[in-house]
Amino acid sequence: MVCEMNHNEKRIGERMTPFKVDQEKCNRDGLCVEECPARVIRLSPNDAVPVPAADFADYCIACGHCVAVCPTGAFNLSWLDPGQCPPIDKSQQPSREQAEQFLRSRRSIRTFREKPVERAKLEKLLEIACSAPSAKNSQPWHWTVVASAAEVRRLSGLVIDYMRGFIAEKPKVAAMLSFTRVVAAWDSGIERVCRGAPHVIVVHADKNYGFGAENTALALSYLELYAPVLGLGTCWAGYFYSAVNAHPPLFEALNLPKKHKAFGAMMVGYPKFRYQRLIPRKPPKVNWL
């Protein structure tokens, strides 16, 4: 299953057309002007409503800030109408205590139930992941979802092949990376590459894009944090991810575009166990300037 959820790509490719502002609704507060990251919206004393700058089509990044910030719903982009944007329900905002528990209760899940995740839940995970911030709203991520446990295991076998070759070439480094333990476990019938997860989600992007690592990590973090809301557990698939770009058979098996690079992978499934307590972490190491 391959998902390409880059909504911004088409809009930028088509070039931005000037927006429309409902003069009856607009209160001329200038919020859209101040919030525009590209500074391509103008409002002079002689303007009845905000107007596009001459270079609007060249520099608009399709972020939607102008529509989102307008309190009266007057701002309308050619591709985004206020009616498409649900209002923010302040009653749904978590309290400080709720937010803290939500974030601190997140655990990396390495023991999964033998139950596939419904397609609708996987699609929802990806939808939320695509709400992550990205440089200039580029939304560069593409997603490949390994949709069955059998395929996850088959691909894990390719990771083991990669590890065997690595062990042969660099045994000391392989031991330090725990590759020898993972291969030994595999040979004894224990799968430690993806821990028996029914699904793996790989995020990839153009290998020449300068912020691919940062942007995709943010998207995977959104996915990971939202997963418990759907009753799901996740864990970054480090062994799997480390092999994708280094082992051509795995890269090809995932059918990734040749011009792309995998920037991360995530195990996804239903947790077998429920955690009961919040575990403290090391205190922040801070240098205040």
N, C-alpha and C positions, 0 to 999 in steps of 0.2 A: 504494500500500500504506500503510494507516494503522494504526499500532500504538499502543494506549493501555495502557501497562503501569504503572498506578498501583494497586498491590496494597493500599496503605493506605487508599485512598478508601472502599472498600466496608466495611472493618472499622470505620472511624471512623463511617461513616454508620449502621451497625447498632448503635452504642454497644458499649462493651466489657463483656463479662460477666465475673464473678469467675473467677479461675483456680483450678486444682486443684494441690495439692502432695502427692506420694506420701510419706506419713509414714514409711514403712519406708526410703525412699531418702534423705530429707532429713536432713542433719547439722546443721541450724540454724546454719550459719556466717554467715548474714545477708548474703551477697554480693548476693543479689537485691534486698535492701532498699537497700543502699548504692549499687548501680549503677543503680537505677531513676531515669531523668532527671526524671520527674514526681513522684517521691517519693509514690507511691500504694500502696506495699507496706509492711506493718507487721509487726513481730515483737517482741512483748512477752514478758517472762519467763513469763507464764501461757499463752502460745500454744505449742501443740505444733509447729506449722509456721507459716510466714509466711501472713498473711491480707491481703485487699484492704482498702485504706482506704475510708471511706465515699464518697469522691468518685472512686473508681477509674474508674467508667464515664465520668465527665466529663473526666478529664485523662489517661488512658492514651493514649500516642501510637503504640501498636502497633509499637514498635521491636524487640521481641524480645530486649532485653538480658538480661532475667531468665532466659529459656530458654538463651541463649547462654553466660551466665556460670556457670550451675549445674554444678558438677563431677560431680554424681551423677546428673544427668538426672531430678531429682525434680519440676522445675517444668514445668507443663503449662498453656498458655493455651487458651482455648476454640477458637482458630483456629490454634494452633501447637503441635504435639506434638514433643518432643525427637527422636522417630524420623524426623521430616521434615528434620532439620538434620544434615547430614554433620559428623562431628567434624573439627576442624582437624588436619591432618597436619603436624606440626612438621618432618618430614623434607623437606617441599616448600617450606619457607621459604627464600628466596634468601639467600645470604651478602651481606655488605656490598658486596663487590666485584661480585657478580652484579647486585645491585639498582642499583648505580651505573652499570654498563655498560648495563643495560636502559633506564634513564631517559635517560642521555646519548646513547644510540644512536638515539633517536627522531628522525625527520626528517619535515618536511612534504613530502609527495609531490605533485609537480605534473606527473609524466609517467607515464601509466598504460598498461598493456597493454589491447588490445582484447579483453577477456574479461570477461563478467559474473561477478559474485560469486554463489556458490550461496546460495539462499534460507536454508538452514540456518545459514550463516555470518553472514548479516545478522541473523537472529533471535538468534543467540548474542551478537553485538555489543550488541544492544539489551538483552538479558538482563543482561549484565555492566554496562552503563551504568546500569541501574536499581539497582545496588548502591551507587551514589554516595550520599554524605551529603546530607541536605536539612534545612531548618529544621523542627524539630519532627516530623521524619520525614514531612513532607507529601507527598513524592514527587510533585511537581506536574506532571512532564513528560508530554507526549504526543509521539508521533513520527510523522512522515510520511516515507515512504521513496519516492524516485523510483526505480523499479525497472528502468528500461531506459535505455540510452544515447541512444536516439532521443528519449525524453521529456526527458532531461536537456538535450539540445541545443535542443529546442523551448522549454523554460522559460528556457534561457540567452538565447534570442532575445527573450524578454519583458524580461529584464534589460537587454539592449542597447536596447530601446525606451525603457526608463526612463532609461538613461544619455543617450540622444539628447535627451530632453526636458530633462534636467538641464543638459546642455551648452548648450542654447539659452537657458536661464534664467540660469545662473550659470557662464559659460565659464571664469573664472579658478579658481573652486573646483573645477570639473570637471577642469581640467588638473592641479591640485594632487592630486586624488584618483586621477589616472591614468585617468579615464573616457575621455578623448579617445584615449589610446593603445589602450585595450581596444576601443573602437568601431572605430578604424582597423584594428586587427588583425582584427576580425570581418569588416570589409568586404573585407579581402584574403584571407579564407578561413581565418584562424587563430582558434580558439576559446580565449580566455583567461579566460572567466568561470568555467568549471568544468574547464578544462584537459583536456577529453576524458575525464573520469571517467565510468565506467559508471553510477554511482549518486550521489545526493545525499540525505543524511538531514537533515531539518529538525526541530528540537525547538521545541515551542511549549507555551504554558500560558496560563492565565487572565491577561489583560492587567492586571487589578487586583490580582494577587497580589504582595505587597511584595518577596518574595525570588526572583522568577522568574528574573532575570538570573543571580544567584549560583548557584542550585540547578541550573539547566539547564547552566551552564558547567561545573559539577562533573561532571554526567552526561556531557556531551560529552567531557570530559577522560578519564573512565574509558573511554569508547568508543575514543577515540584511542589510549590507551596499550595497550589490549588488542588492537587490530587487528593489530599485527605478529605476535602469537602465532598468528594464523590465516593468516599470510602476506600480510596486507593492508597497504595504505598509506592514509593519510588526509591531508587538509589542510582547515583551516577555510576555508569558502567565503565570504569576506568580501564580494565583489562581489554574490554571490547573496543573501546574508543582508541586506545593506544595502537591497536593492530590495524584499524581500518585504513589509515593512510600509508602505513608501512608494509602492508601485505596485499599486493595486487589481487590475488584470488578473492579476498574478502571484499575489497573495494568493488570489484566487478560483480560479485554475488549480490551486493546491495544495489546494483544498477545505478550508481551515482554518476552524474555527468562528469566527463573527463576534466572539465574546467573547474570543477568544484573540489572542495576539501571538507572532510568531516571535522566539525569543531566540537563535537560532544555526543554522548549517547546516554540514555537513561533507561534503566529497567523499570517496568511498570506492571503492577498486578495487585491482587487483593492480599493484604497482609494476613499471615497466619495467626499472629498474636497481637494483642493490644497492650500498649505501654501504659503504665500507671503513674509515673512520676516525672517531674521536670528535673533534668540533670544540670547542675551548674557547669559553666564553662570557665576557662581561664579569663582573668580580668583583662580589659583592654590595655594594650601597650601603646601609650599615647605620648607624643611630644607636642606640648602646647606652645604655639608661637605667638 
